[in-house]
Structure formats: C-alpha cells, structure tokens
Amino acid sequence: MSIDTKKVTAIITRIAEVIEENKDYLSELDQAIGDGDHGFNMARGFSSVTEKLKAEPPVTIGEAFKSTAMALISNVGGAAGPLYGTFFLKMGISVGGKKEIDLESFVPAFKDGILGIQARGKAELGEKTMLDVLIPVSLFLETEAAAGKDGKSAFVSAVKHAEECMQNTKDIIATKGRASYLGERSRGHIDPGAASSYLIIKTVAEAL
C-alpha cells in the first residue's frame, strides 16, 4: 500500500483537527508538569499548517512535510514547535521529491525525524518526552516493514503500542524540560508531548 501527496496532505489536515479537538486535554496534562499550554500551542501551530497547505498545495510529499515544519516552527511556542518542526523537516528532507510513499520508504524518514528531535532536544528514550512514544513506534514500524506488512496494518497495530508507551510515561521521572524541575513529583503524570505524539500516530492509522 502506498499513498500520494494528496493523501498525505489530507492526513496532516486531519491531525490538525484532532489536535484542536484535544487541545484542552493536552494543556491539562501540561498544567501538571509544565507550562500548561502544550495543547493550545499545538492547536495554534497546526491551524497555521492547515492554512499554509491550503494556500500552497504541495506537489511532493517532501514539500508537504517541509511546509508543516515551517508553520510549526514559526507558530508553536515553547519546545514543541522546534521539536515537532524539526521532526517534519527531517522527514521532508528524507522523502525528497517523492509523490508516493509506502511503509518501506516511510520508515527511514520517520527515523530521520526522530534523530532530528534527539539532536535538537538532547533527549533519549526513558526521559519522559515525546520520544518515549516515537522511538518505540519507529522500531515497531521498522519490524513490520521488514516482515513485509503494509502501512495500513502496521499503523493500526502500532496504535496500541503507542498508547501503552504514552501511559508508561506516568512511571518515568522527568529529566528533560520544565518537568525535570519537579523531580520525583513528575511521576504519576502522562507526558503531554508523548500524548500529542500518540494522537498523531492514532490519527494516521485511522486515516489509512
């Protein structure tokens, strides 16, 4: 199964809608261990993504990811904008001029996006960040691709895994970002970045 630029653009637009629908929830999570504005910042950023994609419809998948990246970097406050922006930018560079993409070609792009987050945020797995969802999902999709699974079935299977990883951030003591100031008190709370990453994975699966 492969999807074209039009479908990728539609999925990104749907992600924007889901983030808007969940902005209060995401900000509530952030109120417990951060600045309390993750959901509102993400919603504002993805609203600008939608506007940009409508104003300048991308021809290639790389253009779709890069436009998303620039809009997020310019409009999302806090750490989320640069981190998610870098994620989409690196994916866009990896995909390049492709107008269709399947799971096999998506997996390395997804990995490049994660490497971009790690380089920018200096974070690793197990530090109560979005990476605690994105890295396990990346590894899962890589395994699925190696087994010859198509993108639809792989992403559907990945959703449960992503949700478990998100829930597991409750047990992690934060060592990165504002939440790290709380130390032991950060335990017991879902990381808002992990939650927004889960919502993105879930939305992709539903769209496929």
N, C-alpha and C positions, 0 to 999 in steps of 0.2 A: 504493500500500500504506500502510495506517495501522495503528497498534497502540493498544490501550486501556490503561487504568491497570493492569489485572491483568497484562498482558504486560510493561509497564514495570517493575512490582514484581518480576516473575519474573526479568527481566534483571538488575536490581540485586542480587537474591539470588544469581544465578549469578556476578556479578562478585565478590561476597564469597567465594564458593567458590574461584574462580580465584586471587584474591589470597592466600587461605590456602594453596593448593597451591604457590604460588610465593614464599612469604614468605622462605624461606631464600635463594633466588636473588636476590631484591631486596635483602636485607640484605647479601649478599656483594658486590653492586655498590656498596652504600653504604659498606662497610668500606674500599673502595679510596680513596674521595674524600670521605667524610662521617663521620657518627657511627656508622654500621654498624647502624642499627635501622629503616631505612625499611620493610622488609618486615614486621617484627614489629609496628611501629606501625600500618601499614596493615591488617594482618590483624586486630588488636585493634579498630580502628575500624570495619571493615566487619562484624565479628562483632556489634558493637553495633547497626549499621544493620539487620542481619537481625532481631535481637531486637525492635527498635522497629517494623519493618514488620509483624512477626507480631502484636505486641501491639496495634498501632493500624493496621489495614489502611487505606491511603489510598483516598479516594474519587476524587480527581482526580490527574492526573499532576503537577501543581504540588505537591500535598501529598506525593507520593512523593519528589520531588526535595528538598523542604524538610526532610522527616524525615531523609533521607540526610545532608543538610548538617549538621543539628544534631547528629546522632550522631557524625559525623566530627570536627566542631569540638570536641566535648566529650571525645572519647576517643582521638584520634590526637595523639601527641606531635610535637615539632619543627615544622618549617614546613609539612609535608604536610597536617596537619589543617586549619589555617586556609585554606590554598590550595585544596585539594580541596573543603573545606566551602563556601568562597565560590563556587567553580565551580558546585556543585549548587544552592546557594541562589539565585544569579542566574538559573540555568536555570529554577528553580521559579517565580520571580517572573515571568519572561518567558512561561512556558507558562500560568501562572494557573490558571483553573478548567477547562481542557480535560480531557476524559475520553478523547479520542483525539488522536493526533498523527501527522502524516506527515512526510516529509523536508522539504517546503517550510516547514512551521511549526517543525520541529526546528532547522533551520539558524540562524535568528536567535537562538534560545535558546542554542544551542551557542556562538555568537559572544559573547552577553552573558556567558556563563560565563567565557569566556577573558578578556574585558575586566575581569571581576571579579578574576581571578588577577593580571592585569597591574597593576591599581590597588593590590592588596594587596601584591604581591611586588616591585613596581617593576622588573620584568624585561621584556625584549623578546626577539624571535626572535634566535637565534645566541649565547645566553649560557649554553648547556649547562644547560637546565632542562626541565621538562615541556612548556613552551611550544614547544620545538623539535619536538615531535610534534603537539601540539594545534592550533597555528596552521596548519601545512600541511594537516592533515586538515580543519580548518574550511573553508579555502579550496577544497580539493578537493570537499568535500560541497556547497559553495555552487555550484560549477561544474556538478556533477552534477544538482543540483536545477534550475538554470537550463536544463539540457538536457532536462529532463522525466523524468529517471531516477527510479525508485522507491527507497525506503530500503534495501531488501534488496540490490539490485545495487550501489548506491552504497557501502554499508558494506563489502561484500565486496571491491570494488575498492580501497577506502581502506586495507584491512589491509596490503597490500604496500607502499603508500606510507608508512604509519605505521612499518612495520618498517625501511624504508630510512632514514627520518628518525631513528629511535632509534639505528640503527647509526652514523649520521653524527655523533652526539654524541661519539663517540670522538675525532673530529678537532678538537673545539672546546676551547679553553682556557676554563675556568670563570671567570666574572666576577661571579657571584652566589652567595650562600650560603657554607656552610663550605668547599665545594670550591674557592672562589676563593682561599683561603689557600694552596693548593698551587701556584697559578700554572701554569707550564709542565708540572709533574708531573701536572696533572689531565688532560692529553692522553693518549689511549690507553685511556680508560675510558668505558664507557657510563654516561650519567647515570641514576641509579635512578628519578628522577621521570619521565623520558622512557620508561623501561622499564615502569613501572606504568601510564602513560597508554596505551602500546601495548597492554598486556594488556587494558585496559578496552575499547579500540576493537575489538580482536580478539574479545573475548567478546560484545560487542554484535552483531558481524557473524555469529558462529556461532549466536547465539540467534535472529537473524532468519531 
